[in-house]
Amino acid sequence: MFIKNIKNEIKDAVICLAAGKAQEQLIIKAKSLGHVVIAIDRNPKSLGFKYADMAICQSTYDAEVVINELEKLEDRYRWIGILNRSSGPPVITAAKISKYFNLPGVPIESARNLVNKDKLRESCLNYNIPSPTYKIYSTDDCENVFCNNFPIVVKPALSLIGKSGISVVRSEEKLKKSVDYAKKNTINGKIILEEFLEGPDIVLVSFVTGGDLCSICILDELNNEKKDGSIVGRGFKTHSSDKNDWIFQANKIAKEIISNFKIECSPLMISFRANSHNVLKLMEVHLDLGGDLLIEGVFEKALPFNFLELAVKMALGKTNCPENFKIKPTAIFYDEGDDLVTNRNYTIFTGNSNESLEEKILKINK
């Protein structure tokens, strides 16, 4: 009679990039669904480590070191998916892990081109994806920055904190200060000058599974322009009226991104801004589960299903895209004062209708 050696059994395991406050509930949710979780974070005191089955104390920016540590565990674990809520370099780390261990994900070069806004702008031009006109400068060449058509937007090509380094420039005398602000916040040595679009900011929240788009919802992003031109995020609300056909436009562009960049499996959050003719232009692409307290605040109230549970199952290819569900009108507003959204207090508003939600938003903005 054959007796299974349970002690040496190789277990399926999920890789979670980072284990801080933002990842804590993600790890807990994966565990509650019965998965073994290996968490990676350079901080040995990360909150999520206490919930994970194993902790790897390494930087999520260093893909080669992380892969080496994961390789050491292959006699114990079989990798079945990656969870990532961090933007920027960890997205590229996730792509490298996917390729090395033959997991469905994002090609490494695609991840680089989507994460770095300078490369994203160039790719959009090559693929005829609508995006703002632009000019890229190296931080070593910023003395040559020139513009005679205001307003424009100056931004880092890659930053660690959302909205940091971004400003609207409406006159020549403020250009140098905005360029310096972008230079201070870029981490890839590039800044971008691009056309200013008059319309609102729109965000598509979605996933890619099996190379197909799974669209969840559209959000209106609420941003304020300060006196110095810098941009601060004040919140989000569920998209109420689609008279401008933005849902169709957003989904169409998302499918073009999936096809051109050969994305097989990933979260996909795309930021757009509309021009004066209500045509959406692509601004940013995020291949992570995102921050801005959307999971903690908006999705919990707005969606009739658990977003974190869906995210884990999507990462593992273990669920279908939700269909025919209603979204509850919901908005989140951040308190002013803190630079990091995750450190801010916030208020959630819900309404029984889009009209009642708009009334509450008008009251808070008075």
N, C-alpha and C positions, 0 to 999 in steps of 0.2 A: 504494500500500500504506500502511495506517494504522500509524504507529509510536507506541506509548504513551509519553507523557511521564512517565517514572517519577519524575523530579525533583519534579514538582508533584502527585504522587499524594497524595490525602487518605487518611491511615491511621486505622484503628479504634484507639481508645485507651481505657484504663481510668483513672479518676480515683481516687487513693488519698488520703484525708484523714488527714494526719499522716504523718511519716516517721521517727519515733523508734525506740527499741529494740523496742517492742511491734509495730511495723509492718514491721520489717526482713524477717522471714521471709515475711510476707504479700506484700510486693513481689517478693521472690525467687521465690516460688511462681507469682505471676502472670506473671513474666517467663519462667519455665521452661515455662509453658503456651503461650508464643509471643505474649503480649500486650505491646503498648506501654503503659507505665505513666507517668502524669504524677503526681508526688507533691507534696503541698502541706504545708508546715510553716513556722512562723515562725522556727524555729531554723535558720540557714544551715549549721550543723554536724551536722544530723540524720543518723544512721547510714544511714537508708534512701535518702538522696539519691544515694549512690554506685551504687546498683543501678537507680534509675529512669532512664527515657529523658530526662526533663526535670524540673527542680525549680522549683516556684513558692514563693518565700519570703514567705508571708503567713500570717496567723493563720486557723486553721480555724474560729474563732468568728465571723469577719467574712464572712458569706455574700456580701454585695454586692461586696466587693473581690475575693473569690475568683472569682465569676461573671464579673466584668469581665476578670480575667486569663485565664480560660478562653475567653472570647469572642474575645480577641485571637488565639487559636490555632486558630480554626475553619477557617481556610484551609489548615491542615496536618493537623488531627485531627478525627475523628468520634467523639464520646463514646458509648460503648456500655455503661457501667456505673460504679458507684461502690463502692469498698471503704472501710469505716469500722469501726475497732476501738475508737473513742473514744466514751464515753457523754456525756450532757449536751448542751451547745450544738452540738457537731459533728453530732449527729443532726438538728438543725433545719437546719443548713447543708446536709446531704445532701438533705433534703427540698426545700429551695429550689433547689438545683442540678438535682434531678430535674425539678421543675416547669418551670424556665427552659429546659432543654434537651430537654424532652419525653421523659424516661426513666422507665420504670416504677419506682415507689418508694412513698413514704408522703406523703399530703397534708400540707401545712405545718401546718395547724391540728391535725391528728391527732398530728403529731410533738410539737408544743407540749404538747398535752393528755396525752400519754403520758410525756414526759420530766419534766415538773413534777408532783411527787406530789400537790400540792394540787389541780391541775386533774384529775389521774387519779382522785383520790377522788371528786370531783364528777361526773366522767363515768361512773364505775362506778355511782354512785347513779342517774344518769339512765338507764343501760342495764340496770339490774338485774343487774349483774355482782357476784358475792359479794366483799365486801371488808370490812375492819374498820370499826366505827363510829369517827367522828373529829370533831375540831374544828380549824379552821385559824385561826392568829393571824398578824397582821403583826408583824414585828420591832419596829415602833414602838408596838405595843399589848400587849407582853408583860407589862407590869405588871398587866394584868387577867387573866392566866392563872389559872384556878381549876379545882380537881378535888377531889372528895370520894369517889372510887371507885378505890382502888388495888388491884393495880398497873396502871400505864399505860405506854405507850411514847411518848417524846418524840423527834422527829426533824426534821432539816431538810427542807424541801419539795424542795430541789435542792441537791446537794453535788457536789464534784469527785472525792472519794475515797470508795470504798465503805465503808460502816459508820461513816464519820466523822460525829460529831454525834448518833449514835443512842444512847439509853440507856433502860433499864427503870427506872421510878420506883416504889418500893414504899412510900414514906411521904411525907407532906406536907413534912417538913423538907428533903427532897432535891429537891423540885420545882424550886425556883429555880435551883439549880446545873445541873440538866439542861436547863432552858430556856436558860440562858446558853450552855451547850455547843452546843445546836442552833443558836442565833442566830449563834454564832461560825463555824459551818460551812455555813450556808445561803448560796446565791449568788443567790436570787431574792426575798429579803426576806420569806419566809414560813416558819413552822414548823408542825408538825402534832402534836397530841396524839391518840392513837388507842388503842383497846382492846388490852389484852394478850391474846394467844392462847396457849394452853397447849401446843399441839402443835409438831412439828418443822418445819424449813424445807425446802422442796422447790423445785427449779429445773427448768423445762422448757427444754431446748435444742432449738431448731427454726429453720426458715426459712419464709418465705412466697415462693412462686413462682407467678406467674399468678393471684394471689389465693387460692391453696390452701395449706393447712398441710402442711409437711413436717417431721414430728416425728422427731427423732434419738434423744434419750434423756432420762431423768429422773435428776437427781442429788439426793442428800441433802446439804444444806449444813450444815457443822459449825461452830457458833458458840458462843463462851463469853461468859457474863455476868461481868464483873469486879466487884470489891467495890463500886466506885462506881456500878455500874449500866451503865456503858458496855459496848458490844458489840464484840467482836473476832472476826474470822473466823479459824478454825483450819484449815479445809480443806473438801474435798468427797469424796463417795464415790458410786459408781454405786448406783442404787436397786436393792435386792435383793428385797424382798418387797412385793407389791402387794395384800395382803389387804384394805387399806382402799379399794381402787379409785381410788387417786390418779392413776394414769396416765389413766384415762378422764376423771376430773374436770378434770385439767390440760388435756387436749386439747380438751375441750368448751369451757372458758373461753377457750382460745387461739383457737378458731374464732369465738367471739363477738366477741373483740377484732378479729380480722381483718375480720369483716363490718361491725361498727359503726364502726370507724375507717377502713374502706375501704383497707386495706393491700394493695398489689399485689405488691411485691417488697421483701424486707428480711430480715436476720437477725431472729430473735425469741427472746429469752431472757426468761422470765417467772418471777418469784419468788413463791412461795406460802408461807403458813403455815397449818397445820391447827388447827382449834379442838378443844375437848375431845370433840366428836362426830365427829372425823376428817373434817370438811368443810373443803375447801381454800378459803382466802380470798386474793384477789389482793393482793400487797404492792408489787411493782415490775414495770415492763416496760422491757426494754432492746432498742433497735432497732439494736444494733451487735454486732460479733463477740465482744465481751467480753474481759475481762482475767483476773485471778486465776490466771494461769498454767495455765488449763484446756487451751488449745491446745497449749502447750509440754509439759504433763505428762499430764493425764488422757486427753485424746482420742487422743493418739499411742499410748497403751497399750491403751485400752479399745475403740476402734473398729477394725473390719477394713478401713477405708478411710482415705485421707488427708483429714482434716477441712479443712485449708486449701485443698486442691484443690477439694473440694466447695464451699467458701465462695465461691471465685472463680467457679466455674461457675454457682452459684446466682445470684450478683450479675448475671451476664450472661445468665441464662435459657438456659444451654447444657447442662443435664443434668436427669435425672429424680430424684425422691426415692429414696434407697436403700430397699430393702425386704428383709424376711426375713433380717436379719443378727443375729449373736450379739454381745453385749457382754461383754467380759472384765471380771470383777469388779476394780475399780481404785479406789484412794483416793489423795488428795494431802493432806499435812499441811505447814503452814507453820511455820517456826521462829518463836519469839517474839522480840519486841524491836523490829522495824522497823514503822513505820506503813504504809508502802507495800508491798503484796503483791509488786509487781514487783521490789522490792529484797531480798526475803527469800530465804533458802535454803529448800529444800523437800525432802520425801521422798515418793517414789512407792511405793505398795504394790500388788501385784497378787496375786490368788489364783486357784487352779484352780476354786474354787467360792465362792459367797457366804459359806459357813460358814468356809472357810479365810481369807478376807479379814477377816471379823469377828474371828477369833482374833488376827490381826496387829494390828488396830485396838485391841483390848482390851489387848494387851501394851504398845503405845506410850502408852496412856492411864493405865497404872498409875503 
